[in-house]
Amino acid sequence: VQGSPITAPRSITSWEGYALTLHAPNQPDTGGVSQVFSSWSDGGTQTHKIVTPATATTYAAKFAP
């Protein structure tokens, strides 16, 4: 988030209307299988901006081997 790494799951507090940049890097080989980004729950690209909504919202990155 905003160029700083975080470990999921994680809650972030922001104010309504604030733009944040999300990035989900590909995951290194764990147990013989690398995990490659496939999608965000909101349909965004691997790196994309969101605008903080008025209500609590979850953004989840999905990965595939």
PDB file as gemmi writes it, atoms N, CA and C in Angstrom:
CRYST1    1.000    1.000    1.000  90.00  90.00  90.00 P 1                      
ATOM      1  N   VAL A   1       0.851  -1.170   0.000  1.00  0.00           N  
ATOM      2  CA  VAL A   1       0.000   0.000   0.000  1.00  0.00           C  
ATOM      3  C   VAL A   1       0.898   1.234   0.000  1.00  0.00           C  
ATOM      4  N   GLN A   2       0.684   2.095  -0.943  1.00  0.00           N  
ATOM      5  CA  GLN A   2       1.471   3.324  -1.047  1.00  0.00           C  
ATOM      6  C   GLN A   2       2.976   3.034  -1.125  1.00  0.00           C  
ATOM      7  N   GLY A   3       3.351   1.886  -1.679  1.00  0.00           N  
ATOM      8  CA  GLY A   3       4.750   1.541  -1.843  1.00  0.00           C  
ATOM      9  C   GLY A   3       5.397   0.881  -0.638  1.00  0.00           C  
ATOM     10  N   SER A   4       4.647   0.702   0.438  1.00  0.00           N  
ATOM     11  CA  SER A   4       5.180   0.037   1.629  1.00  0.00           C  
ATOM     12  C   SER A   4       4.606  -1.374   1.731  1.00  0.00           C  
ATOM     13  N   PRO A   5       5.458  -2.363   1.978  1.00  0.00           N  
ATOM     14  CA  PRO A   5       4.946  -3.730   2.081  1.00  0.00           C  
ATOM     15  C   PRO A   5       4.146  -3.949   3.365  1.00  0.00           C  
ATOM     16  N   ILE A   6       3.101  -4.741   3.262  1.00  0.00           N  
ATOM     17  CA  ILE A   6       2.327  -5.177   4.420  1.00  0.00           C  
ATOM     18  C   ILE A   6       2.074  -6.670   4.261  1.00  0.00           C  
ATOM     19  N   THR A   7       1.792  -7.326   5.349  1.00  0.00           N  
ATOM     20  CA  THR A   7       1.460  -8.739   5.318  1.00  0.00           C  
ATOM     21  C   THR A   7      -0.028  -8.886   5.577  1.00  0.00           C  
ATOM     22  N   ALA A   8      -0.704  -9.610   4.715  1.00  0.00           N  
ATOM     23  CA  ALA A   8      -2.148  -9.809   4.844  1.00  0.00           C  
ATOM     24  C   ALA A   8      -2.434 -10.933   5.822  1.00  0.00           C  
ATOM     25  N   PRO A   9      -3.571 -10.969   6.450  1.00  0.00           N  
ATOM     26  CA  PRO A   9      -4.594  -9.924   6.371  1.00  0.00           C  
ATOM     27  C   PRO A   9      -4.195  -8.717   7.214  1.00  0.00           C  
ATOM     28  N   ARG A  10      -4.641  -7.568   6.788  1.00  0.00           N  
ATOM     29  CA  ARG A  10      -4.268  -6.319   7.467  1.00  0.00           C  
ATOM     30  C   ARG A  10      -5.379  -5.298   7.284  1.00  0.00           C  
ATOM     31  N   SER A  11      -5.711  -4.582   8.325  1.00  0.00           N  
ATOM     32  CA  SER A  11      -6.679  -3.490   8.244  1.00  0.00           C  
ATOM     33  C   SER A  11      -5.914  -2.181   8.156  1.00  0.00           C  
ATOM     34  N   ILE A  12      -6.392  -1.294   7.307  1.00  0.00           N  
ATOM     35  CA  ILE A  12      -5.775   0.013   7.143  1.00  0.00           C  
ATOM     36  C   ILE A  12      -6.858   1.065   7.340  1.00  0.00           C  
ATOM     37  N   THR A  13      -6.548   2.061   8.121  1.00  0.00           N  
ATOM     38  CA  THR A  13      -7.490   3.147   8.345  1.00  0.00           C  
ATOM     39  C   THR A  13      -7.122   4.310   7.435  1.00  0.00           C  
ATOM     40  N   SER A  14      -8.095   4.818   6.728  1.00  0.00           N  
ATOM     41  CA  SER A  14      -7.894   5.946   5.822  1.00  0.00           C  
ATOM     42  C   SER A  14      -9.125   6.830   5.907  1.00  0.00           C  
ATOM     43  N   TRP A  15      -9.067   8.005   5.308  1.00  0.00           N  
ATOM     44  CA  TRP A  15     -10.243   8.862   5.320  1.00  0.00           C  
ATOM     45  C   TRP A  15     -10.905   8.832   3.954  1.00  0.00           C  
ATOM     46  N   GLU A  16     -12.210   9.030   3.979  1.00  0.00           N  
ATOM     47  CA  GLU A  16     -13.029   8.973   2.764  1.00  0.00           C  
ATOM     48  C   GLU A  16     -12.480   9.908   1.689  1.00  0.00           C  
ATOM     49  N   GLY A  17     -12.371   9.377   0.480  1.00  0.00           N  
ATOM     50  CA  GLY A  17     -11.943  10.165  -0.664  1.00  0.00           C  
ATOM     51  C   GLY A  17     -10.440  10.185  -0.885  1.00  0.00           C  
ATOM     52  N   TYR A  18      -9.658   9.576   0.022  1.00  0.00           N  
ATOM     53  CA  TYR A  18      -8.200   9.555  -0.107  1.00  0.00           C  
ATOM     54  C   TYR A  18      -7.788   8.461  -1.085  1.00  0.00           C  
ATOM     55  N   ALA A  19      -6.911   8.787  -2.017  1.00  0.00           N  
ATOM     56  CA  ALA A  19      -6.441   7.817  -3.005  1.00  0.00           C  
ATOM     57  C   ALA A  19      -5.284   7.003  -2.439  1.00  0.00           C  
ATOM     58  N   LEU A  20      -5.352   5.698  -2.614  1.00  0.00           N  
ATOM     59  CA  LEU A  20      -4.301   4.779  -2.194  1.00  0.00           C  
ATOM     60  C   LEU A  20      -3.883   3.930  -3.389  1.00  0.00           C  
ATOM     61  N   THR A  21      -2.606   3.603  -3.473  1.00  0.00           N  
ATOM     62  CA  THR A  21      -2.117   2.713  -4.520  1.00  0.00           C  
ATOM     63  C   THR A  21      -1.914   1.339  -3.912  1.00  0.00           C  
ATOM     64  N   LEU A  22      -2.533   0.328  -4.530  1.00  0.00           N  
ATOM     65  CA  LEU A  22      -2.396  -1.059  -4.093  1.00  0.00           C  
ATOM     66  C   LEU A  22      -1.524  -1.807  -5.089  1.00  0.00           C  
ATOM     67  N   HIS A  23      -0.663  -2.685  -4.581  1.00  0.00           N  
ATOM     68  CA  HIS A  23       0.166  -3.521  -5.438  1.00  0.00           C  
ATOM     69  C   HIS A  23       0.275  -4.897  -4.791  1.00  0.00           C  
ATOM     70  N   ALA A  24       0.060  -5.931  -5.581  1.00  0.00           N  
ATOM     71  CA  ALA A  24       0.175  -7.310  -5.093  1.00  0.00           C  
ATOM     72  C   ALA A  24       1.304  -7.985  -5.858  1.00  0.00           C  
ATOM     73  N   PRO A  25       2.510  -8.056  -5.271  1.00  0.00           N  
ATOM     74  CA  PRO A  25       3.632  -8.675  -5.982  1.00  0.00           C  
ATOM     75  C   PRO A  25       3.471 -10.183  -6.095  1.00  0.00           C  
ATOM     76  N   ASN A  26       4.043 -10.737  -7.143  1.00  0.00           N  
ATOM     77  CA  ASN A  26       4.067 -12.188  -7.277  1.00  0.00           C  
ATOM     78  C   ASN A  26       4.815 -12.753  -6.079  1.00  0.00           C  
ATOM     79  N   GLN A  27       4.408 -13.933  -5.633  1.00  0.00           N  
ATOM     80  CA  GLN A  27       4.986 -14.539  -4.442  1.00  0.00           C  
ATOM     81  C   GLN A  27       6.066 -15.546  -4.827  1.00  0.00           C  
ATOM     82  N   PRO A  28       7.189 -15.536  -4.116  1.00  0.00           N  
ATOM     83  CA  PRO A  28       8.280 -16.452  -4.443  1.00  0.00           C  
ATOM     84  C   PRO A  28       7.894 -17.905  -4.203  1.00  0.00           C  
ATOM     85  N   ASP A  29       8.714 -18.770  -4.713  1.00  0.00           N  
ATOM     86  CA  ASP A  29       8.547 -20.215  -4.588  1.00  0.00           C  
ATOM     87  C   ASP A  29       8.389 -20.610  -3.125  1.00  0.00           C  
ATOM     88  N   THR A  30       7.237 -21.205  -2.795  1.00  0.00           N  
ATOM     89  CA  THR A  30       7.014 -21.738  -1.451  1.00  0.00           C  
ATOM     90  C   THR A  30       6.591 -23.198  -1.599  1.00  0.00           C  
ATOM     91  N   GLY A  31       7.440 -24.089  -1.184  1.00  0.00           N  
ATOM     92  CA  GLY A  31       7.112 -25.505  -1.302  1.00  0.00           C  
ATOM     93  C   GLY A  31       7.122 -25.997  -2.733  1.00  0.00           C  
ATOM     94  N   GLY A  32       7.917 -25.367  -3.581  1.00  0.00           N  
ATOM     95  CA  GLY A  32       8.032 -25.816  -4.962  1.00  0.00           C  
ATOM     96  C   GLY A  32       7.101 -25.138  -5.948  1.00  0.00           C  
ATOM     97  N   VAL A  33       6.270 -24.205  -5.479  1.00  0.00           N  
ATOM     98  CA  VAL A  33       5.322 -23.541  -6.375  1.00  0.00           C  
ATOM     99  C   VAL A  33       5.327 -22.027  -6.140  1.00  0.00           C  
ATOM    100  N   SER A  34       5.614 -21.265  -7.187  1.00  0.00           N  
ATOM    101  CA  SER A  34       5.508 -19.804  -7.094  1.00  0.00           C  
ATOM    102  C   SER A  34       4.050 -19.413  -7.266  1.00  0.00           C  
ATOM    103  N   GLN A  35       3.659 -18.324  -6.646  1.00  0.00           N  
ATOM    104  CA  GLN A  35       2.291 -17.821  -6.772  1.00  0.00           C  
ATOM    105  C   GLN A  35       2.326 -16.524  -7.574  1.00  0.00           C  
ATOM    106  N   VAL A  36       1.570 -16.487  -8.671  1.00  0.00           N  
ATOM    107  CA  VAL A  36       1.558 -15.350  -9.575  1.00  0.00           C  
ATOM    108  C   VAL A  36       0.222 -14.624  -9.437  1.00  0.00           C  
ATOM    109  N   PHE A  37       0.293 -13.303  -9.352  1.00  0.00           N  
ATOM    110  CA  PHE A  37      -0.927 -12.495  -9.246  1.00  0.00           C  
ATOM    111  C   PHE A  37      -1.888 -12.852 -10.369  1.00  0.00           C  
ATOM    112  N   SER A  38      -3.186 -12.995 -10.033  1.00  0.00           N  
ATOM    113  CA  SER A  38      -4.192 -13.235 -11.075  1.00  0.00           C  
ATOM    114  C   SER A  38      -5.265 -12.154 -11.112  1.00  0.00           C  
ATOM    115  N   SER A  39      -5.693 -11.628  -9.934  1.00  0.00           N  
ATOM    116  CA  SER A  39      -6.721 -10.581  -9.954  1.00  0.00           C  
ATOM    117  C   SER A  39      -6.898  -9.966  -8.574  1.00  0.00           C  
ATOM    118  N   TRP A  40      -7.523  -8.798  -8.565  1.00  0.00           N  
ATOM    119  CA  TRP A  40      -7.980  -8.166  -7.331  1.00  0.00           C  
ATOM    120  C   TRP A  40      -9.486  -8.363  -7.260  1.00  0.00           C  
ATOM    121  N   SER A  41     -10.039  -8.388  -6.066  1.00  0.00           N  
ATOM    122  CA  SER A  41     -11.480  -8.565  -5.882  1.00  0.00           C  
ATOM    123  C   SER A  41     -12.297  -7.436  -6.502  1.00  0.00           C  
ATOM    124  N   ASP A  42     -11.684  -6.260  -6.686  1.00  0.00           N  
ATOM    125  CA  ASP A  42     -12.402  -5.138  -7.300  1.00  0.00           C  
ATOM    126  C   ASP A  42     -12.156  -5.057  -8.809  1.00  0.00           C  
ATOM    127  N   GLY A  43     -11.437  -6.035  -9.373  1.00  0.00           N  
ATOM    128  CA  GLY A  43     -11.186  -6.049 -10.816  1.00  0.00           C  
ATOM    129  C   GLY A  43      -9.995  -5.216 -11.250  1.00  0.00           C  
ATOM    130  N   GLY A  44      -9.287  -4.607 -10.309  1.00  0.00           N  
ATOM    131  CA  GLY A  44      -8.146  -3.762 -10.645  1.00  0.00           C  
ATOM    132  C   GLY A  44      -6.948  -4.563 -11.131  1.00  0.00           C  
ATOM    133  N   THR A  45      -6.000  -3.854 -11.744  1.00  0.00           N  
ATOM    134  CA  THR A  45      -4.774  -4.480 -12.218  1.00  0.00           C  
ATOM    135  C   THR A  45      -3.831  -4.756 -11.045  1.00  0.00           C  
ATOM    136  N   GLN A  46      -2.719  -5.415 -11.307  1.00  0.00           N  
ATOM    137  CA  GLN A  46      -1.788  -5.792 -10.244  1.00  0.00           C  
ATOM    138  C   GLN A  46      -1.382  -4.585  -9.391  1.00  0.00           C  
ATOM    139  N   THR A  47      -1.150  -3.445 -10.021  1.00  0.00           N  
ATOM    140  CA  THR A  47      -0.924  -2.181  -9.315  1.00  0.00           C  
ATOM    141  C   THR A  47      -2.021  -1.229  -9.759  1.00  0.00           C  
ATOM    142  N   HIS A  48      -2.806  -0.732  -8.823  1.00  0.00           N  
ATOM    143  CA  HIS A  48      -3.876   0.201  -9.185  1.00  0.00           C  
ATOM    144  C   HIS A  48      -4.245   1.092  -8.005  1.00  0.00           C  
ATOM    145  N   LYS A  49      -4.911   2.183  -8.330  1.00  0.00           N  
ATOM    146  CA  LYS A  49      -5.350   3.139  -7.311  1.00  0.00           C  
ATOM    147  C   LYS A  49      -6.796   2.860  -6.933  1.00  0.00           C  
ATOM    148  N   ILE A  50      -7.074   3.052  -5.658  1.00  0.00           N  
ATOM    149  CA  ILE A  50      -8.456   3.025  -5.180  1.00  0.00           C  
ATOM    150  C   ILE A  50      -8.682   4.343  -4.445  1.00  0.00           C  
ATOM    151  N   VAL A  51      -9.922   4.743  -4.340  1.00  0.00           N  
ATOM    152  CA  VAL A  51     -10.282   5.919  -3.555  1.00  0.00           C  
ATOM    153  C   VAL A  51     -11.052   5.392  -2.354  1.00  0.00           C  
ATOM    154  N   THR A  52     -10.591   5.735  -1.158  1.00  0.00           N  
ATOM    155  CA  THR A  52     -11.190   5.213   0.057  1.00  0.00           C  
ATOM    156  C   THR A  52     -12.685   5.527   0.085  1.00  0.00           C  
ATOM    157  N   PRO A  53     -13.505   4.466   0.164  1.00  0.00           N  
ATOM    158  CA  PRO A  53     -14.955   4.674   0.203  1.00  0.00           C  
ATOM    159  C   PRO A  53     -15.434   5.116   1.586  1.00  0.00           C  
ATOM    160  N   ALA A  54     -16.704   5.463   1.682  1.00  0.00           N  
ATOM    161  CA  ALA A  54     -17.287   5.938   2.940  1.00  0.00           C  
ATOM    162  C   ALA A  54     -17.481   4.818   3.957  1.00  0.00           C  
ATOM    163  N   THR A  55     -17.579   3.583   3.488  1.00  0.00           N  
ATOM    164  CA  THR A  55     -17.794   2.446   4.383  1.00  0.00           C  
ATOM    165  C   THR A  55     -16.624   1.475   4.291  1.00  0.00           C  
ATOM    166  N   ALA A  56     -16.480   0.659   5.317  1.00  0.00           N  
ATOM    167  CA  ALA A  56     -15.409  -0.340   5.337  1.00  0.00           C  
ATOM    168  C   ALA A  56     -15.526  -1.246   4.115  1.00  0.00           C  
ATOM    169  N   THR A  57     -14.412  -1.478   3.452  1.00  0.00           N  
ATOM    170  CA  THR A  57     -14.378  -2.284   2.236  1.00  0.00           C  
ATOM    171  C   THR A  57     -13.170  -3.207   2.283  1.00  0.00           C  
ATOM    172  N   THR A  58     -13.333  -4.407   1.756  1.00  0.00           N  
ATOM    173  CA  THR A  58     -12.243  -5.370   1.692  1.00  0.00           C  
ATOM    174  C   THR A  58     -11.741  -5.472   0.263  1.00  0.00           C  
ATOM    175  N   TYR A  59     -10.418  -5.424   0.094  1.00  0.00           N  
ATOM    176  CA  TYR A  59      -9.772  -5.633  -1.202  1.00  0.00           C  
ATOM    177  C   TYR A  59      -8.886  -6.860  -1.047  1.00  0.00           C  
ATOM    178  N   ALA A  60      -9.123  -7.856  -1.874  1.00  0.00           N  
ATOM    179  CA  ALA A  60      -8.361  -9.114  -1.768  1.00  0.00           C  
ATOM    180  C   ALA A  60      -7.646  -9.388  -3.082  1.00  0.00           C  
ATOM    181  N   ALA A  61      -6.366  -9.721  -2.971  1.00  0.00           N  
ATOM    182  CA  ALA A  61      -5.585 -10.118  -4.151  1.00  0.00           C  
ATOM    183  C   ALA A  61      -5.668 -11.639  -4.260  1.00  0.00           C  
ATOM    184  N   LYS A  62      -5.828 -12.112  -5.499  1.00  0.00           N  
ATOM    185  CA  LYS A  62      -5.871 -13.550  -5.744  1.00  0.00           C  
ATOM    186  C   LYS A  62      -4.619 -13.955  -6.518  1.00  0.00           C  
ATOM    187  N   PHE A  63      -4.106 -15.144  -6.210  1.00  0.00           N  
ATOM    188  CA  PHE A  63      -2.894 -15.649  -6.844  1.00  0.00           C  
ATOM    189  C   PHE A  63      -3.153 -17.059  -7.373  1.00  0.00           C  
ATOM    190  N   ALA A  64      -2.365 -17.457  -8.356  1.00  0.00           N  
ATOM    191  CA  ALA A  64      -2.468 -18.796  -8.941  1.00  0.00           C  
ATOM    192  C   ALA A  64      -1.062 -19.354  -9.124  1.00  0.00           C  
ATOM    193  N   PRO A  65      -0.916 -20.679  -9.026  1.00  0.00           N  
ATOM    194  CA  PRO A  65       0.411 -21.278  -9.230  1.00  0.00           C  
ATOM    195  C   PRO A  65       0.894 -21.133 -10.672  1.00  0.00           C  
TER     196      PRO A  65                                                      
END                                                                             
